[in-house]
Structure formats: C-alpha cells, structure tokens
C-alpha cells in the first residue's frame, strides 16, 4: 500500500513540475555516472549495472522527444575508461555495439527521425564497435528531428588540443593567418562534434564535476549544470524535469543580471545618451518573467 501511494505521489509531482515548465533546453548533455556503484549496491556484477543504465538511456531518449529537446549527448565511454580492467572494458564494448545496432533498427528511431552520431576518437575503438557506429550513422543520416550524440572515446581536453594542433598546422602551411584563429574559426572546426551549444549538463551518481565533458560547447555557453544523487540506472523522469527547472531558473537569473547591469549603466550616462539607453533597458525588461503584479519573480 505504501509503495502504491508513493507511486501516485510521484506521478502527481511529475505533473506539477511539468506544468511549471515553460519549455525545454535545446541541447542536453548527460554524464551517466553510477552504473557500477548501482550494481555493487545490489550485490550484482558491474556489467549488470551497465545493462540497467542502457535501459535508462532508452527512456531518456523518449523523455527528450516528448518534451521537445532537439539534441541529446550521452557520455558513454571516456578516454579514461580505457584504463578500466580488460574484462569490464570488453563488456562495455559489447554493450555499446549491441545497443547501436538495436537503436539503428528500432522503429521509433525512424518514426521520429532521430539522427545518431558518435563523437570522440572513434578510431581508438575496436573494429566491431566502429562498424556498429558506421551502421547507426548511415541508417539515420537523413534525419533531423532529434540528434542523439554518443560520446565514445571522448575527452574534452583532447578534443580542444586536436583542434589547436590542426589550426597550428594550417598556420605553418600558410593556409590560415594567426589573426584568423577566432572563436568562430575554432567553432567551425568542431562542427563534426555536437552541432549546437549545450544548454544543460546533467550528472547522476552524486559527484559534482563535469569531467572534461564538452568544455567548448558547455562552458562557452555558460550551460546550467544539474547534479543529482541517483545512480544512472535509477534516474527517473521526475529527475529530468527537476533538471530542466534548474535550467529555466538559471536562464531567468541570467536575464535578470543583464537587466540589472543595464540599469546600472544607464545611471552613468549623460542626458544625450539616455533615450537610447532607456530603450535598450526596456527591451531587457520585456524579456524577464513577470508575476500578476508586474514585478520580477525571484529565482528559485
């Protein structure tokens, strides 16, 4: 009876959260942490934790589709994971290979036009995994409704280092001038990776760090970050809704800060500058959420 009441309360809480949300971030990136610890807490082999985590991944894809998220990037295998024991590493490769083929052949992937891509140093992966990557990418290449990026053999510092080396090589060979190394130039060299800036990073498992994940696309965009204690296999839709609420609060706070800075700037201007400055401040105010009395709502 108590378990049933808990499920009912959870569903009601989900509905309440969903009603509070005004939209969804365009690009969500997830650090799927805690698979091994989940298995250990259940007294099961570590590989069982990865299997359970794969089920959450499938659910996450549905939640993103239902809520209007346009891009989802999953940190499936980092460059540091190559240091794991050989048997665990091979089990992970088996699971990744199996899921890539399964996803690429799944009806809902094609019905909802989900494009699958791998990002990272894919060439470092075993041939069987590379073949599964190629199969999934070729089967979904023409789709554009939801982008699913699987980060494999991925490390953010290595990604930026490779781009810096490419730019240095092009400068040395006369194909690029030093003054042409701009944020836009580097961004263009990263277009084979995530296609848009990251709006929200989620990390499960209790650790509060972003683990070198998408530093250019997330930090440059000042992405919101949501840390939560459930292990990845335990991550629920209600946790995802709470993460999106954190993103919305972060966006509202950011807009409010910009308006406050603009207001302070107006106070330093001369009478000649004031009409134009006030017009700019008015546009900032229009972008802020208002309550029934027309006052600015405080951030959560």
C-alpha positions in Angstrom: 0.0 0.0 0.0 2.8 2.4 0.9 4.6 1.7 -2.3 1.4 2.4 -4.3 0.9 5.7 -2.5 4.5 6.7 -3.3 4.0 6.0 -7.0 0.8 8.1 -7.0 2.6 10.9 -5.2 5.5 10.7 -7.7 3.1 11.0 -10.7 1.4 14.0 -9.2 4.8 15.6 -8.5 5.8 15.0 -12.2 2.6 16.6 -13.4 3.2 19.6 -11.1 6.7 20.0 -12.4 5.7 19.7 -16.0 3.1 22.5 -15.6 5.7 24.8 -14.1 8.0 24.4 -17.1 7.6 26.9 -20.0 9.9 25.0 -22.4 12.9 22.8 -22.7 16.6 23.3 -23.4 17.6 22.7 -27.0 20.7 20.6 -26.1 21.0 18.4 -23.1 24.3 16.6 -22.3 24.3 13.8 -19.7 27.2 12.2 -17.7 25.7 8.8 -17.0 27.5 8.1 -13.8 26.9 5.4 -11.2 26.3 2.2 -13.2 29.0 0.2 -11.4 28.1 1.5 -8.0 24.4 0.7 -8.7 25.3 -2.9 -9.4 27.5 -3.1 -6.4 24.7 -1.8 -4.2 22.5 -4.6 -5.4 25.2 -7.2 -5.0 25.4 -7.8 -8.7 28.3 -7.9 -11.3 29.3 -4.5 -12.7 28.2 -5.5 -16.1 24.6 -5.7 -14.8 24.9 -2.0 -13.9 25.8 -1.1 -17.5 22.8 -3.1 -18.8 20.5 -1.3 -16.4 21.9 2.0 -17.4 21.2 1.2 -21.0 17.5 0.9 -20.2 17.6 4.4 -18.6 19.3 5.7 -21.8 16.3 4.4 -23.9 13.9 6.1 -21.5 15.8 9.3 -21.6 15.5 9.4 -25.4 11.7 9.2 -25.1 11.6 11.9 -22.5 13.6 14.3 -24.7 11.4 13.6 -27.6 8.2 14.2 -25.6 9.5 17.4 -24.0 10.9 19.0 -27.2 14.6 18.6 -26.6 16.4 18.9 -30.0 19.7 17.4 -29.2 20.9 14.8 -26.6 24.6 14.0 -26.0 25.4 11.0 -23.8 28.9 10.4 -22.3 29.0 6.7 -22.9 32.8 6.0 -22.9 35.5 8.4 -22.0 39.2 8.3 -22.9 39.8 7.5 -19.2 37.6 4.4 -19.5 40.4 2.7 -21.5 42.2 2.2 -18.1 39.4 0.0 -16.8 40.0 -3.8 -16.3 40.1 -5.6 -19.7 37.0 -7.7 -19.0 34.9 -4.7 -17.9 36.1 -2.8 -20.9 35.2 -5.6 -23.3 31.8 -6.0 -21.8 31.2 -2.2 -22.3 32.3 -2.5 -25.9 29.9 -5.5 -26.4 27.0 -3.5 -24.9 27.7 -0.3 -26.9 27.9 -2.4 -30.1 24.7 -4.2 -29.3 22.8 -1.0 -28.5 24.0 0.9 -31.5 22.7 -1.9 -33.8 19.4 -2.1 -31.8 18.8 1.6 -31.9 19.6 1.9 -35.6 16.9 -0.7 -36.4 14.3 0.4 -33.9 11.0 1.6 -35.5 10.6 4.6 -33.2 14.0 5.9 -34.2 12.8 6.0 -37.8 9.3 7.1 -37.0 10.5 10.1 -35.0 13.5 10.7 -37.3 16.3 10.5 -34.7 19.8 11.0 -36.1 22.5 9.0 -34.4 26.2 10.1 -34.4 29.3 9.2 -32.5 31.6 11.9 -31.2 35.2 11.4 -29.9 38.2 9.5 -31.0 36.2 6.7 -32.6 39.3 5.3 -34.4 40.6 4.1 -31.0 37.6 1.8 -30.5 37.6 -1.9 -31.6 36.7 -2.6 -35.2 33.4 -4.2 -34.3 32.3 -1.0 -32.4 33.4 1.2 -35.3 31.3 -0.9 -37.6 28.3 -0.5 -35.3 28.9 3.2 -35.3 29.0 3.4 -39.1 25.9 1.3 -39.3 23.9 3.5 -36.9 25.1 6.7 -38.6 24.3 5.5 -42.1 20.9 4.3 -41.2 19.9 7.7 -39.6 21.9 10.2 -41.6 19.0 11.8 -43.3 17.1 12.6 -40.1 16.9 15.9 -38.3 14.1 15.9 -35.7 16.2 14.8 -32.7 20.0 14.5 -32.7 21.4 11.7 -30.5 25.2 12.1 -30.0 27.0 9.2 -28.4 30.4 10.3 -26.9 32.8 7.4 -27.3 36.5 7.5 -26.5 35.8 11.2 -25.8 37.8 13.7 -23.8 37.2 17.4 -23.9 40.8 18.5 -23.4 41.9 16.1 -26.2 39.2 17.5 -28.5 40.4 21.1 -28.0 44.1 20.0 -28.2 43.5 18.4 -31.6 41.7 21.5 -32.9 44.6 23.7 -31.7 47.1 21.4 -33.5 45.1 21.5 -36.7 45.0 25.3 -36.6 48.7 25.5 -35.9 49.4 23.2 -38.8 47.3 25.3 -41.1 49.2 28.4 -40.0 52.5 26.8 -40.5 51.5 25.7 -44.1 50.2 29.2 -44.9 46.5 28.1 -45.1 45.4 30.2 -42.1 46.6 33.5 -40.7 47.2 33.8 -37.0 44.6 36.6 -36.8 42.0 34.3 -38.3 42.1 32.0 -35.3 38.9 33.3 -33.8 36.2 31.6 -31.7 34.1 31.3 -34.8 37.0 29.6 -36.6 37.5 27.1 -33.8 33.8 26.5 -33.6 33.7 25.7 -37.3 36.4 23.1 -36.7 34.2 21.4 -34.1 31.1 21.1 -36.2 31.7 17.4 -36.7 31.1 17.2 -32.9 28.0 18.5 -31.1 26.1 20.7 -33.5 24.9 23.4 -31.1 25.9 24.9 -27.8 25.0 22.9 -24.7 22.2 24.4 -22.6 22.1 21.9 -19.7 24.5 19.3 -18.3 23.2 16.6 -16.1 25.4 14.4 -13.9 24.0 11.5 -12.0 25.6 9.5 -9.2 26.4 12.3 -6.7 29.7 13.6 -7.9 29.7 17.4 -8.6 32.1 17.8 -11.5 31.7 17.9 -15.3 34.6 15.5 -16.0 36.1 17.2 -19.1 32.8 16.9 -21.0 32.1 19.2 -23.9 34.1 22.1 -22.5 33.8 24.3 -25.6 30.1 23.8 -26.2 29.1 23.9 -22.5 31.4 26.4 -20.7 31.4 28.8 -23.6 27.7 28.9 -23.4 27.6 29.1 -19.6 25.4 26.0 -19.5 23.3 25.2 -16.5 24.5 22.2 -14.5 22.3 19.8 -12.6 24.0 17.3 -10.2 21.8 14.6 -8.6 22.4 11.7 -6.3 20.6 8.8 -8.1 22.8 6.4 -10.0 22.1 6.5 -13.7 20.0 3.3 -13.7 17.8 5.0 -11.0 17.4 8.3 -12.9 13.7 9.0 -13.4 11.6 11.3 -15.5 10.9 13.4 -12.4 14.7 13.9 -12.0 14.9 15.1 -15.6 12.0 17.6 -15.0 13.9 18.9 -12.0 17.0 19.4 -14.1 15.0 21.4 -16.7 13.6 23.5 -13.9 17.2 24.3 -12.8 17.9 25.3 -16.4 14.9 27.6 -16.6 15.9 29.2 -13.2 19.4 29.7 -14.5 18.1 31.4 -17.6 15.8 33.7 -15.7 18.7 34.7 -13.3 21.0 35.4 -16.3 18.4 37.6 -17.9 17.8 39.4 -14.6 21.5 40.0 -14.1 21.8 41.5 -17.6 18.9 43.9 -16.9 20.5 45.0 -13.6 23.8 45.7 -15.3 22.0 47.7 -18.0 20.2 49.7 -15.3 23.5 50.5 -13.6 24.9 51.6 -16.9 22.0 54.0 -17.5 22.9 55.8 -14.3 26.3 56.7 -15.6 25.2 58.1 -18.9 24.7 61.7 -20.0 21.4 63.2 -20.9 22.2 62.9 -24.6 22.7 59.1 -24.2 19.6 58.4 -22.0 16.8 58.0 -24.6 18.7 55.2 -26.4 19.9 53.6 -23.2 16.4 53.5 -21.8 15.1 51.9 -24.9 17.7 49.1 -24.6 16.8 48.7 -20.9 13.2 48.4 -21.8 14.0 45.5 -24.2 15.8 43.7 -21.3 12.8 44.2 -19.1 10.4 42.7 -21.7 12.5 39.5 -21.7 12.0 39.0 -17.9 9.2 36.9 -16.5 6.6 38.8 -14.6 4.1 37.9 -11.9 0.5 39.1 -11.7 1.6 42.4 -10.1 4.1 43.1 -12.9 7.1 42.6 -10.5 10.1 40.5 -11.4 9.9 37.0 -10.0 12.8 35.9 -7.8 14.9 33.0 -9.0 14.3 29.6 -7.4 
